[in-house]
Structure formats: structure tokens, C-alpha cells
Amino acid sequence: MTRFHFTSSDTELARSALGRLMERYGQSPIGASDVVVALGGDGFLLSTLRQNSGRPVYGMNRGTVGFLMNEYHEDDLAERIRAAEETSINPLAMVAQSVEGHEHRALAINEVSMLRAGAQAAKLKVSINGRVRMDELICDGVIVATPVGSTAYNYSAGGPILPIGSDVLALTAIAPFRPRRWRGAILPKSAVVRFDVLEAQKRPAMADADARKVDRVRWVEVRSEPLISHRILFDPGHGMDERLTREQFV
């Protein structure tokens, strides 16, 4: 017998589904459950994954886009989960130092973004594995995205869609001014990416790790975190590889 732990976002649609599913299938404590069923949208699924590293999470869409979610059906839930395809992903680890000298750490499943925080474009120095690759990048921002996150903000900014299991990261500029035609790079998953903010007082920048923000940063380092693994379950034929391929033909 599959032991479920149900959780939901705060929307009326998700909370209503939570009540019906708990009544039908029961509610196990998180520590005694076989699977976590998350009801909401993509943002809520990411939050659930961060809180339940190592435990499989099966999302059902009670939000809007639901790219990472399965369709919502209340019937045969145990059978669906037993037949599900599992994708394992590693998050990005971000370390950001503020202009006051404080260090902030966060994990991101989708992406880490550097964004201008004032009227003027940000001016950044870009280093990969300790080697300066770009002395000066003037832009509205820059994104380091995982394969899972490559279809989100990264894709909207003109970055590539990365296949799951490709062991690469996408580095994508947001509205670059200088170099004007630089559109980014594809980096090995092992790369350590560092951004130093030039003229930080005149051109303030902020860092964002899956919507967790650090204001007025001096520098940011980003790397993949192989010691943490998140497990996502998808209905057969609708796994991450299929979703990433389909997204490129719409």
C-alpha cells in the first residue's frame, strides 16, 4: 500500500483538491510516507522539492502553466505513481556577498540570476573556474540555468533548451549592451561561475536564486551541488525529456 503525504499551495483550487485526496487516500506523516504529492503550480513544486530532498515528489497541476506538473486526476493515484518515470536533478548552489560584506547562501533548482537593481545597466566581470572570461559585460542581467530551468526564464531571455542528463549549464545574457552580440555560453556542469559587480555603487545589482533575492551584491558564485538530489515523478510518456523536446516545437 502506497503511503501518501499530500501538500498544497494556498489557492482555493489546490486546497479543495487537498481535502478530497486526503479523505480518499489518507494522510501519512512526511517521515513515514513513500511519496509526496504536491498540488499547485511549478513554483509550489520547486518549494516542495527543496523541503523534501531525497524523497520522490509527484506534482499535480492546480496552478497555471504546470510545466513540471502532471495532469490532475483523483482516480488510481497509487497505480499512476507506481508507473511514473523518475527524473533526478541537482540544484545550483549560490554564494553571494553583499556590498556590506555579508555572505548569503541559497539553492536553486531552476536558475540563479544576476539583475540590475537601478536605472543603469549592470556592469559585470565574468569568471569561469577562476579564469576571467569577460572583463566587462554590460547588461540588464545574466542567468545560470540548469536543464530543468532552461525552459523558464533562460528560454525567455533567448537561451538554449538543455536536455535532461546533458550535464551542462546555460549561461545567458539578458539584454546585453556590450558585447552587443554576446548571447551566452553552454558550460560543463562542473563549472564554477563567478560574477563580480563593477561600479557597484553607481550600477547596483541583485542576485536571485529561484525567487530568493539578495540585494546590492558585490560578487556571486554559482556551481552545481552534486551532493543534493531532487526526485521528480512524471506520468509515463510525459517525463522531462519529452517535455523539453515538445517545448521546442510550440
C-alpha positions as CSV (number, residue, x, y, z in Angstrom):
1,M,0.0,0.0,0.0
2,T,1.4,3.4,-1.0
3,R,1.6,5.9,1.8
4,F,0.9,9.4,0.6
5,H,1.8,12.8,2.1
6,F,-0.3,15.5,0.4
7,T,0.6,19.1,0.4
8,S,-0.8,22.1,-1.5
9,S,-0.4,25.8,-2.3
10,D,-2.7,28.3,-0.6
11,T,-5.1,28.7,-3.6
12,E,-8.7,27.7,-3.2
13,L,-8.4,25.2,-6.1
14,A,-5.4,23.5,-4.6
15,R,-6.8,23.5,-1.0
16,S,-10.0,21.9,-2.2
17,A,-8.2,19.2,-4.0
18,L,-6.0,18.6,-0.9
19,G,-9.1,17.9,1.2
20,R,-10.7,15.5,-1.2
21,L,-7.4,13.5,-1.7
22,M,-6.7,13.3,2.0
23,E,-10.2,12.0,2.6
24,R,-9.9,9.4,-0.2
25,Y,-6.3,8.2,0.3
26,G,-5.4,9.2,3.9
27,Q,-2.5,11.3,5.0
28,S,0.7,9.8,6.3
29,P,3.3,11.9,8.2
30,I,6.0,13.2,5.9
31,G,8.7,11.0,7.5
32,A,6.6,7.8,7.1
33,S,5.4,8.5,3.5
34,D,6.5,6.8,0.3
35,V,5.8,9.8,-1.9
36,V,4.9,13.5,-1.5
37,V,2.0,14.7,-3.7
38,A,2.2,18.4,-4.4
39,L,-0.9,20.2,-5.5
40,G,-0.3,23.6,-7.1
41,G,1.9,25.2,-9.8
42,D,5.5,25.0,-10.7
43,G,6.6,27.4,-8.0
44,F,5.0,25.3,-5.4
45,L,6.5,22.2,-6.7
46,L,10.0,23.7,-6.6
47,S,9.4,24.8,-3.0
48,T,8.2,21.2,-2.1
49,L,11.3,19.7,-3.7
50,R,13.6,22.0,-1.7
51,Q,11.9,20.9,1.5
52,N,12.0,17.2,0.7
53,S,15.4,16.4,-0.8
54,G,15.7,12.7,-1.4
55,R,12.0,11.9,-1.2
56,P,10.1,11.4,-4.6
57,V,7.6,14.2,-5.3
58,Y,4.7,13.8,-7.7
59,G,3.1,17.1,-8.7
60,M,-0.5,17.5,-9.9
61,N,-1.4,20.8,-11.6
62,R,-3.7,23.0,-9.6
63,G,-1.9,26.2,-10.8
64,T,-1.4,27.8,-14.2
65,V,1.4,26.7,-16.6
66,G,2.3,23.5,-14.7
67,F,5.3,22.6,-16.9
68,L,6.7,20.4,-14.1
69,M,3.3,19.0,-13.1
70,N,1.2,16.0,-14.0
71,E,-2.4,16.4,-15.0
72,Y,-4.9,16.4,-12.1
73,H,-6.9,13.2,-11.7
74,E,-8.2,11.8,-8.5
75,D,-8.6,8.2,-9.6
76,D,-6.0,5.4,-9.5
77,L,-3.3,7.6,-7.8
78,A,-1.3,4.7,-6.5
79,E,-1.2,3.0,-9.9
80,R,-0.1,6.2,-11.6
81,I,2.7,6.7,-9.1
82,R,3.9,3.1,-9.4
83,A,4.1,3.6,-13.2
84,A,5.7,7.0,-13.1
85,E,9.1,7.9,-14.6
86,E,11.6,9.4,-12.2
87,T,14.0,12.3,-13.0
88,S,16.8,13.1,-10.6
89,I,18.2,16.6,-10.6
90,N,20.9,18.5,-8.8
91,P,20.3,22.1,-7.7
92,L,22.6,25.1,-8.1
93,A,24.4,26.4,-5.0
94,M,24.7,30.2,-4.9
95,V,27.0,32.2,-2.6
96,A,26.5,36.0,-2.8
97,Q,28.4,38.7,-0.9
98,S,26.6,42.0,-0.3
99,V,28.3,45.4,-0.5
100,E,28.2,45.4,3.3
101,G,30.4,42.2,3.3
102,H,27.7,39.7,4.4
103,E,27.6,36.3,2.6
104,H,24.3,34.7,1.7
105,R,23.8,31.1,0.5
106,A,20.8,29.6,-1.3
107,L,20.0,26.6,-3.6
108,A,18.1,26.9,-6.9
109,I,16.6,24.2,-8.9
110,N,15.8,26.4,-11.9
111,E,18.3,29.2,-12.1
112,V,20.5,31.8,-10.5
113,S,20.1,35.3,-12.0
114,M,22.1,38.5,-11.6
115,L,19.9,41.5,-12.3
116,R,20.4,45.2,-12.4
117,A,18.9,46.9,-9.4
118,G,18.9,50.5,-10.6
119,A,18.2,52.7,-13.6
120,Q,21.5,51.9,-15.3
121,A,22.6,48.6,-16.8
122,A,24.8,46.3,-14.6
123,K,28.5,46.1,-15.3
124,L,29.9,42.6,-14.5
125,K,33.2,40.7,-14.8
126,V,32.6,37.1,-15.6
127,S,35.0,34.3,-14.5
128,I,34.7,30.5,-15.1
129,N,36.7,28.2,-12.8
130,G,38.8,31.1,-11.6
131,R,39.7,32.4,-15.0
132,V,38.4,35.7,-16.3
133,R,36.4,35.1,-19.5
134,M,34.9,38.5,-19.9
135,D,36.4,41.7,-18.3
136,E,33.2,43.7,-18.8
137,L,29.7,42.6,-19.5
138,I,27.2,45.5,-19.6
139,C,23.6,44.1,-19.5
140,D,20.3,44.1,-17.7
141,G,21.4,40.7,-16.2
142,V,22.7,37.2,-16.7
143,I,21.3,33.8,-15.9
144,V,22.9,30.5,-14.9
145,A,20.3,27.8,-15.6
146,T,20.0,24.0,-15.0
147,P,18.5,21.8,-17.7
148,V,15.2,21.8,-15.7
149,G,15.3,25.6,-15.6
150,S,16.4,26.1,-19.2
151,T,12.8,26.3,-20.4
152,A,11.9,29.0,-17.9
153,Y,13.5,32.5,-17.6
154,N,16.5,31.3,-19.5
155,Y,14.5,30.4,-22.6
156,S,12.5,33.7,-22.4
157,A,15.8,35.5,-22.5
158,G,16.9,33.7,-25.6
159,G,19.0,31.0,-24.0
160,P,19.1,27.3,-25.2
161,I,16.9,24.5,-24.0
162,L,19.1,21.8,-22.4
163,P,18.3,18.1,-22.5
164,I,17.9,16.4,-19.1
165,G,21.1,14.4,-18.3
166,S,23.3,16.6,-20.6
167,D,25.5,17.6,-17.6
168,V,25.7,21.2,-18.8
169,L,24.6,24.6,-17.6
170,A,23.3,27.5,-19.7
171,L,24.9,31.0,-19.2
172,T,22.6,33.5,-20.8
173,A,22.8,37.3,-21.0
174,I,19.7,39.5,-20.5
175,A,19.6,42.4,-22.9
176,P,23.4,42.7,-23.4
177,F,24.7,46.1,-24.4
178,R,28.4,45.3,-24.5
179,P,29.4,43.0,-26.1
180,R,26.2,43.7,-28.0
181,R,26.0,40.3,-29.9
182,W,27.1,38.0,-27.0
183,R,24.3,35.6,-26.3
184,G,25.9,33.5,-23.7
185,A,27.6,30.1,-23.4
186,I,27.0,26.4,-22.6
187,L,29.2,25.3,-19.7
188,P,30.1,21.9,-18.2
189,K,28.0,21.1,-15.1
190,S,31.3,21.1,-13.1
191,A,31.9,24.8,-13.9
192,V,32.2,27.4,-11.1
193,V,30.7,30.7,-12.4
194,R,31.6,34.0,-10.7
195,F,30.2,37.4,-11.3
196,D,32.0,40.5,-9.9
197,V,29.9,43.7,-9.9
198,L,31.9,46.6,-11.3
199,E,30.9,50.1,-10.2
200,A,28.6,48.6,-7.6
201,Q,27.6,51.9,-6.0
202,K,26.8,53.5,-9.4
203,R,25.3,50.4,-11.0
204,P,23.8,48.2,-8.2
205,A,22.9,44.6,-8.9
206,M,21.0,42.0,-7.1
207,A,21.1,38.1,-7.1
208,D,18.1,35.8,-7.3
209,A,18.1,32.0,-6.7
210,D,14.6,30.7,-7.6
211,A,13.0,33.9,-6.3
212,R,15.1,34.2,-3.2
213,K,16.7,37.6,-3.5
214,V,19.9,39.2,-2.2
215,D,20.0,43.0,-2.8
216,R,23.1,45.0,-3.6
217,V,25.6,42.3,-4.2
218,R,29.4,42.7,-4.6
219,W,30.0,39.2,-6.2
220,V,28.2,36.0,-6.7
221,E,29.5,32.4,-7.3
222,V,27.3,29.6,-8.7
223,R,28.0,25.9,-9.0
224,S,26.1,22.7,-9.3
225,E,25.6,20.8,-6.0
226,P,26.1,17.1,-6.7
227,L,25.6,16.1,-3.0
228,I,21.9,17.1,-3.2
229,S,19.5,15.2,-5.4
230,H,15.8,16.0,-6.0
231,R,13.5,13.3,-7.4
232,I,10.5,14.3,-9.6
233,L,7.9,11.8,-10.8
234,F,6.1,12.1,-14.2
235,D,3.4,10.0,-15.8
236,P,4.7,7.6,-18.5
237,G,5.5,9.3,-21.8
238,H,5.4,12.8,-20.2
239,G,8.8,12.9,-18.5
240,M,11.3,15.7,-18.6
241,D,12.9,14.6,-21.9
242,E,9.6,14.6,-23.6
243,R,8.6,17.9,-22.1
244,L,11.8,19.6,-23.1
245,T,11.6,18.3,-26.7
246,R,7.9,19.3,-27.0
247,E,8.7,22.8,-25.7
248,Q,11.0,23.5,-28.7
249,F,8.2,22.8,-31.2
250,V,5.5,25.2,-29.9
